[in-house]
């Protein structure tokens, strides 16, 4: 068995953390939704797809 050494050798995967945050946003939106499933449009709104596309286009 391998045990991580004590002393604060924390490694952060920023991509994984961002994906976890996005999943959380989707879960919150789904739990607040009145319909059974989120539409693709609503998913894009939650994930701010349009804002990301506009930011990428403006670069």
N, C-alpha and C positions, 0 to 999 in steps of 0.2 A: 504494500500500500504506500502511495506517495502522499506526503503531507506538505502543503505549501509552507515555506519558511515564515516564521513570525518576523515582523519588522517592516511592514508596509510596502511590500513589493507588488502593489496593485497595478494591474495592466487594464487599460480601458480601451475598448474597441468602439470608437466613436460612430462608426457605421452601424454596428449592432445596436448601440444605444439609441440612435436616431430611428432605426426600424422598430424598436420596442416602443418608443414614444408614439410613432405613427399608428401602431397596432392599438395602443391604448386609446388614441383619439377615435379610431374606428369602433372600438368596443363601447366607448361612451356614447357615440352617435347612434349605434345600433340599439343600445339599451333605452335611449330616449325616443327612438322612432316609434311611430304609431303603426306603421306597416310591418309586415312580417320580415321583409328584407330591405336593405338600403338599395336605392337605384344607383346605377353607374354615375349618374349626374351628382347625386348626393355624396357618393364616395369621393368623387373628384373634388367636390367642395370641401369636404373634411380634410382631404390630403393636400388641399391648396394647389392643385395641379395647374390651374390657369395662372396663378401668381408665379409659379416656378417657370412656366413657359414664357411669360412676359419678361421675367427677370433674365432668362437665358437669351431671349431675343434682343434685349437691350444691351447686352455685353458687347 
